[in-house]
Each structure stands twice: as structure tokens, then as C-alpha cells.
Amino acid sequence: MFRNSFSAKGLLALLLLACTAIPDAVAGGKSITWYLDGAKVEQVLALGNSYRELLLPATMLTGSFRAKPLGEARLARVELEPVKPGKGEEKELAYLDKRREELQDRLKALRVKEEIFKATAKSQGSKAPKRTRTNPEPLAAIRQGTDFAISRLEEVYSAMRKAERELRDLDRKQSALRKNEKVSGTVAKLWLAGKRGTVQLSYIISGEGWTPCYDIRVANGSAELTLMARLPDLPKADSLLVIPAELAASGNMAPIPIVAGKAAKVAVFRLPVIAEKQLPALQKTVEITLRNDSGRYLPSGDATGFWHEEFLGRTGFAGLKPAESTVLTFGSPVATGLETRKAQ
């Protein structure tokens, strides 16, 4: 009896604690619309007090941030400020900058050494052998001098490769660090006129977009073309959409909803094959001509080909406007990866 009473009281206390531990910003529906070179992020936030700071990604386009109050909420003020990196990030960036300068100075010195030893090797090789008392074997001396200059050149080239490799590693580290919103992102500061309210946020990020890939299955004079999207790694969203265009060229194109996955299905089309032939090769190779009767623009990407359900390999897929035709070759070991051209 005592144990049951204690359990009930403990459970009640946990429930009360859970109810009071509500964060000041609860994420509402989040939507990401992917373009070929970026994305538009939209999110609804329920703010639990009159002031809120939000960390926005470093890839956000300047001037693209929007905040719209919903219902009876009213925004008193909005400010956008660059993130101030923490001490650890500042120290890391300073070290990378210093190391970059050291490596660049080393490369300059190595290039000077390279010219010196190249000139030395050339000078030694062009000397006319002349026997003297102090130099009874002139050819051996010339060869020794040339070998020395060449060996030093090899040391210089090895050091240059090492420095260039370290510079590339620094570039990758610095790029990754600067893309971190905690280093070079933006802080959005929101002030509500009241104590609480709901705000709809949106902004555009640039750089990485969705990658089109096609599954093309040819049989009986037609092709089933499945357009899929490979998406970059970003925070999860309640709604995912894609637009087959770049940010600047999207216009009023309608977004296509998709389901998240490594290769999210965008759309399936049945296209006419206006020509097909097998090419002479050790392995089966097929050339097909497709006409885009989908009524939509099909963006450029990669294509995987199946002929009567037999996998023939991959090829490139050039962007295809409505009513345009394209020639695709599947199975050619030489052409794999780039064999696609517009039909004449």
C-alpha cells in the first residue's frame, strides 16, 4: 500500500516536471524546398517569451531572411548579426591562418631552391670535360655534380608535394570550420510586442542542392523513367519538396513533394523510345533515342539503364526540355559516364 502510494506520487511529480519544462521555442512544421543549387527553409516557431535568438546557417543568402508573425502576435523588432566565434573556434582559425602563411612562405623558398638546383644541374651537364692535375677525371666530377643537383631537386620536389598536400588539408579544415553556423553563421534576434506568440520563419541557403538521378527501363518501344533526388545532409524536416531548377531560374515553378531517403522518388514518366539499336560490342550495348513527352523539364544528372530488365550500366543525362529528344548509350565501357547527346 505504502509502495503504491509512493509510486503514484513519484509519477505525478514527474508529470508535473515534464509539463513545466517547456522550452521557450517549440518547433512547429518545418519545410525544405530543394533547388539544384540551394534550398528554401520554412519553419513555424512558438515563442514562449518576448525575446528569442536563433542561429542561422553560414550558407544563408544575405537578405533572404523573413519573419512573419501569425495570429495575434506582433514583432516589435528584428535584428540580424554575424555570429561571434567562441574562443576555441577563434584559436583554431588563427592557427590555420598562421600555418597557411608558414606553408606559403615555405613553398616560395622551395621554388627558389628549385630554380637554383635546376640551373646547377644544367650548368654541370653543359660543362666541357677538361683534365687537369687537380681534376684528373673531369667526367666523373661533372657526373657527381649533376647527380648531386638532381638529388637535391628530388628533395625539393618531395618537400613541395608535402607542403601542397598540407595546404589542401588546411583548406578543407578551414572551409568546414567556416561553414559551421557557430563560426560564420548569423544570429537572428526577435522581439515580440507581447509575452508570447507564433512566428513563421523562412530563409534561402545556397551552394549545395539536390542531385537528379534517373532509373530508365526500356521495353516494347517505351521507357519508364523514374526521376529520383539525392539530397544533401541537413537537419530533418516535416515536409520535403524539390524544384527542378536553380534558385535564379525557378520562377513560379510548382514544387514536387517527396519522401525522405537516400534516393527519394520525385516522379515517374512513360516516354516514347523513337529509336533503339544494339551496338556491336563484347558486352550488350544499347543506344536509345528518347523524346520528352512528360510536359516537364528534366534536369541534367546521372542515368541508370535497364533494357528488358537487364542492367546495362550508367551514363550521363543532359537536361531535356519538353518535346526535345536525346540519345543515350548504355553498356559501352568507353562511353560510360558521359555518353548522351541531343537527337538531331
C-alpha positions as CSV (number, residue, x, y, z in Angstrom):
1,M,0.0,0.0,0.0
2,F,2.8,2.4,1.0
3,R,4.8,1.4,-2.1
4,N,1.8,2.0,-4.4
5,S,1.2,5.4,-2.8
6,F,4.8,6.3,-3.3
7,S,4.8,5.3,-6.9
8,A,1.7,7.3,-7.7
9,K,3.2,10.4,-6.0
10,G,6.5,9.9,-7.9
11,L,4.7,9.6,-11.2
12,L,2.7,12.7,-10.5
13,A,5.9,14.6,-9.7
14,L,7.5,13.5,-13.0
15,L,4.4,14.6,-15.0
16,L,4.4,18.0,-13.3
17,L,8.1,18.4,-14.0
18,A,7.6,17.4,-17.7
19,C,4.8,20.0,-18.0
20,T,6.8,22.8,-16.5
21,A,10.0,22.1,-18.5
22,I,8.6,23.5,-21.8
23,P,11.3,25.2,-23.9
24,D,10.9,28.8,-24.9
25,A,10.7,27.9,-28.6
26,V,8.9,24.8,-29.7
27,A,9.5,23.8,-33.3
28,G,6.4,23.7,-35.5
29,G,6.2,22.4,-39.0
30,K,9.5,22.6,-40.9
31,S,9.6,22.5,-44.7
32,I,12.6,22.4,-47.0
33,T,12.2,23.1,-50.7
34,W,15.3,21.9,-52.6
35,Y,16.6,23.5,-55.8
36,L,19.5,22.4,-57.9
37,D,21.9,24.9,-56.2
38,G,20.3,25.5,-52.8
39,A,17.1,25.4,-50.7
40,K,14.4,27.4,-49.1
41,V,13.8,26.6,-45.4
42,E,10.5,27.5,-43.8
43,Q,9.6,26.9,-40.1
44,V,7.0,27.8,-37.6
45,L,8.2,28.6,-34.1
46,A,6.0,29.1,-31.0
47,L,7.9,31.5,-28.8
48,G,7.4,31.2,-25.0
49,N,8.7,34.7,-24.2
50,S,9.1,38.1,-25.7
51,Y,12.7,37.7,-26.9
52,R,14.4,34.9,-28.9
53,E,17.7,34.3,-30.6
54,L,18.0,31.9,-33.5
55,L,21.2,30.6,-35.1
56,L,21.0,30.5,-38.9
57,P,23.4,28.6,-41.2
58,A,26.5,30.1,-42.7
59,T,25.2,29.3,-46.2
60,M,22.2,31.6,-45.8
61,L,21.9,34.1,-48.6
62,T,22.2,37.7,-47.4
63,G,18.9,39.4,-47.3
64,S,16.8,36.3,-47.6
65,F,15.6,36.0,-44.0
66,R,11.9,36.6,-43.4
67,A,9.9,36.5,-40.1
68,K,6.1,36.7,-40.2
69,P,4.0,36.9,-37.0
70,L,1.0,34.6,-37.0
71,G,-2.4,35.1,-35.3
72,E,-2.4,38.0,-32.9
73,A,1.4,38.0,-32.5
74,R,3.3,41.2,-33.4
75,L,7.0,41.6,-34.0
76,A,8.4,44.6,-32.2
77,R,11.9,44.4,-33.6
78,V,14.2,42.1,-35.7
79,E,18.0,42.2,-35.9
80,L,20.5,40.1,-37.8
81,E,24.1,39.9,-36.5
82,P,27.1,37.8,-37.6
83,V,28.0,35.1,-35.1
84,K,30.9,35.8,-32.8
85,P,33.0,32.6,-32.8
86,G,33.9,31.1,-29.4
87,K,37.4,31.2,-28.0
88,G,38.1,27.6,-29.2
89,E,36.9,28.4,-32.8
90,E,38.9,31.7,-32.9
91,K,42.0,29.9,-31.7
92,E,41.6,27.2,-34.4
93,L,41.0,29.7,-37.2
94,A,44.1,31.8,-36.0
95,Y,46.2,28.6,-36.0
96,L,45.0,27.7,-39.5
97,D,45.8,31.2,-40.9
98,K,49.2,31.2,-39.3
99,R,50.0,27.7,-40.6
100,R,48.8,28.7,-44.1
101,E,51.2,31.6,-44.1
102,E,54.1,29.4,-43.0
103,L,53.4,26.9,-45.7
104,Q,53.1,29.5,-48.4
105,D,56.5,31.0,-47.3
106,R,58.0,27.5,-47.4
107,L,56.7,27.0,-50.9
108,K,58.2,30.3,-52.1
109,A,61.6,29.2,-50.6
110,L,61.3,25.8,-52.2
111,R,60.6,27.3,-55.6
112,V,63.8,29.5,-55.3
113,K,65.7,26.3,-54.4
114,E,64.2,24.5,-57.4
115,E,65.4,27.2,-59.8
116,I,68.9,27.1,-58.2
117,F,69.3,23.4,-58.4
118,K,67.8,23.3,-61.9
119,A,70.4,25.9,-63.0
120,T,73.1,23.9,-61.3
121,A,72.2,20.6,-63.0
122,K,72.0,22.4,-66.3
123,S,75.4,24.1,-65.7
124,Q,77.0,20.8,-64.7
125,G,75.6,19.0,-67.7
126,S,76.8,21.6,-70.2
127,K,80.4,21.7,-68.9
128,A,83.1,20.6,-71.3
129,P,85.3,17.9,-69.7
130,K,88.9,19.2,-69.2
131,R,91.5,17.1,-67.4
132,T,93.9,18.9,-65.1
133,R,96.2,18.0,-62.3
134,T,93.6,18.8,-59.7
135,N,90.8,17.2,-61.7
136,P,92.2,14.0,-63.4
137,E,88.7,12.6,-64.0
138,P,86.6,15.5,-65.3
139,L,83.7,13.3,-66.5
140,A,83.3,11.7,-63.1
141,A,83.4,15.2,-61.4
142,I,80.7,16.5,-63.8
143,R,78.5,13.4,-63.3
144,Q,79.0,13.8,-59.5
145,G,77.9,17.4,-59.6
146,T,74.9,16.7,-61.8
147,D,73.8,13.8,-59.6
148,F,74.1,16.0,-56.5
149,A,72.0,18.8,-58.1
150,I,69.4,16.3,-59.3
151,S,69.2,14.5,-55.8
152,R,68.7,17.9,-54.2
153,L,66.0,18.7,-56.8
154,E,64.2,15.5,-55.8
155,E,64.3,16.5,-52.1
156,V,62.8,19.9,-53.1
157,Y,60.0,18.3,-55.1
158,S,59.2,15.9,-52.2
159,A,59.1,18.8,-49.8
160,M,56.9,20.8,-52.2
161,R,54.4,17.9,-52.5
162,K,54.2,17.6,-48.8
163,A,53.6,21.3,-48.3
164,E,51.0,21.4,-51.0
165,R,49.2,18.4,-49.5
166,E,49.2,20.1,-46.1
167,L,47.8,23.3,-47.7
168,R,44.9,21.3,-49.3
169,D,44.2,19.7,-45.9
170,L,44.2,23.2,-44.3
171,D,41.8,24.4,-47.0
172,R,39.3,21.6,-46.2
173,K,39.5,22.1,-42.5
174,Q,39.1,25.9,-42.8
175,S,36.2,25.5,-45.3
176,A,34.4,23.1,-43.0
177,L,35.0,25.3,-40.0
178,R,33.7,28.4,-41.7
179,K,30.6,26.6,-42.9
180,N,29.8,25.9,-39.2
181,E,27.0,28.3,-38.2
182,K,28.7,28.7,-34.8
183,V,31.7,30.3,-36.6
184,S,30.3,32.2,-39.6
185,G,26.6,31.9,-39.3
186,T,24.0,34.6,-38.5
187,V,22.1,35.3,-35.3
188,A,18.5,36.4,-35.7
189,K,17.2,38.3,-32.7
190,L,13.4,38.6,-32.4
191,W,11.5,40.8,-30.1
192,L,7.7,40.2,-29.7
193,A,5.4,43.0,-28.7
194,G,3.7,40.6,-26.2
195,K,4.9,37.9,-23.9
196,R,4.4,35.0,-26.4
197,G,3.3,34.2,-29.9
198,T,4.0,32.2,-33.0
199,V,6.3,33.3,-35.9
200,Q,6.8,31.8,-39.3
201,L,10.5,32.0,-40.5
202,S,12.0,31.4,-43.9
203,Y,15.4,31.9,-45.5
204,I,17.3,30.6,-48.5
205,I,20.6,28.7,-48.4
206,S,22.9,28.5,-51.4
207,G,25.7,26.1,-52.5
208,E,24.5,22.5,-52.3
209,G,21.3,21.4,-53.8
210,W,19.6,18.2,-54.8
211,T,21.1,16.0,-57.5
212,P,18.8,14.4,-60.1
213,C,19.3,10.7,-60.9
214,Y,17.3,8.6,-63.3
215,D,16.2,5.0,-63.5
216,I,15.4,4.3,-67.2
217,R,13.8,0.9,-68.1
218,V,13.3,0.3,-71.8
219,A,11.0,-2.4,-73.2
220,N,8.5,-2.7,-76.0
221,G,9.1,0.7,-77.6
222,S,8.8,2.8,-74.5
223,A,10.8,3.8,-71.4
224,E,9.7,4.0,-67.8
225,L,11.7,6.9,-66.5
226,T,11.9,7.4,-62.7
227,L,13.3,10.7,-61.5
228,M,14.9,10.5,-58.1
229,A,16.6,13.0,-55.9
230,R,19.8,12.7,-53.9
231,L,19.7,15.1,-51.0
232,P,22.5,16.7,-49.0
233,D,22.8,16.1,-45.3
234,L,20.7,18.7,-43.5
235,P,18.5,18.7,-40.4
236,K,15.3,16.7,-40.8
237,A,12.1,18.4,-41.9
238,D,8.4,17.5,-41.7
239,S,8.0,18.3,-45.4
240,L,10.4,17.9,-48.3
241,L,9.9,19.3,-51.8
242,V,12.1,19.7,-54.9
243,I,12.1,22.1,-57.8
244,P,14.0,21.0,-61.0
245,A,15.7,24.4,-61.5
246,E,18.3,26.6,-60.0
247,L,17.3,29.3,-57.5
248,A,17.6,32.2,-60.0
249,A,15.7,30.3,-62.8
250,S,12.9,28.7,-60.8
251,G,10.3,31.5,-61.4
252,N,6.8,30.2,-60.5
253,M,7.6,26.5,-60.9
254,A,5.4,24.3,-58.7
255,P,7.4,22.3,-56.1
256,I,7.2,18.5,-56.2
257,P,6.7,16.8,-52.8
258,I,9.0,13.8,-52.0
259,V,9.6,11.4,-49.2
260,A,13.0,11.5,-47.5
261,G,15.5,8.8,-48.4
262,K,18.9,8.3,-50.0
263,A,17.3,8.4,-53.4
264,A,13.8,10.0,-52.9
265,K,11.4,9.3,-55.7
266,V,10.3,12.6,-57.4
267,A,8.2,11.4,-60.4
268,V,7.6,8.6,-62.9
269,F,7.1,9.2,-66.6
270,R,6.4,6.9,-69.5
271,L,8.4,8.2,-72.5
272,P,8.4,7.0,-76.1
273,V,11.5,5.4,-77.5
274,I,11.7,6.7,-81.1
275,A,14.8,4.7,-82.0
276,E,16.8,1.9,-80.4
277,K,19.6,-0.4,-81.6
278,Q,22.1,-2.8,-80.2
279,L,25.7,-1.8,-80.9
280,P,28.5,-4.3,-81.7
281,A,30.4,-4.9,-78.5
282,L,31.7,-7.8,-76.3
283,Q,29.0,-6.9,-73.8
284,K,25.5,-5.9,-74.6
285,T,25.4,-2.2,-75.5
286,V,22.2,-0.4,-76.5
287,E,21.6,3.1,-78.0
288,I,18.2,4.6,-77.5
289,T,16.6,7.9,-78.5
290,L,14.0,9.2,-76.0
291,R,11.5,12.0,-76.5
292,N,10.4,14.1,-73.5
293,D,6.6,13.9,-73.7
294,S,6.3,14.5,-69.9
295,G,5.5,18.2,-70.3
296,R,8.2,19.0,-67.7
297,Y,11.8,20.0,-67.9
298,L,14.0,17.1,-66.9
299,P,17.2,18.4,-65.3
300,S,20.7,17.0,-66.1
301,G,22.0,14.3,-63.9
302,D,23.0,10.6,-63.9
303,A,21.0,7.8,-65.5
304,T,21.0,4.0,-64.9
305,G,19.8,1.9,-67.8
306,F,17.8,-1.3,-68.0
307,W,17.0,-3.0,-71.3
308,H,14.2,-5.6,-70.9
309,E,15.1,-5.6,-67.1
310,E,18.8,-6.3,-67.8
311,F,21.1,-3.8,-66.1
312,L,23.4,-2.2,-68.7
313,G,25.2,0.4,-66.6
314,R,25.1,4.2,-66.1
315,T,25.6,7.2,-68.3
316,G,25.1,11.0,-68.2
317,F,21.8,12.6,-68.8
318,A,21.7,16.0,-70.4
319,G,18.9,18.4,-69.4
320,L,15.9,17.9,-71.6
321,K,13.1,20.4,-72.3
322,P,9.6,19.3,-73.2
323,A,9.3,17.8,-76.7
324,E,13.1,17.5,-77.0
325,S,14.8,14.2,-77.8
326,T,18.1,12.8,-76.5
327,V,20.3,9.9,-77.4
328,L,21.5,7.6,-74.6
329,T,24.1,4.8,-74.8
330,F,24.0,2.2,-72.1
331,G,26.6,-0.5,-71.7
332,S,29.6,0.9,-73.6
333,P,32.7,0.6,-71.3
334,V,34.3,3.5,-73.2
335,A,31.3,5.8,-73.0
336,T,30.1,5.1,-69.5
337,G,29.5,8.3,-67.6
338,L,29.2,10.9,-70.4
339,E,27.6,9.3,-73.4
340,T,24.5,11.4,-74.0
341,R,23.7,13.8,-76.8
342,K,20.6,15.7,-78.1
343,A,18.9,14.0,-81.0
344,Q,19.1,15.8,-84.4
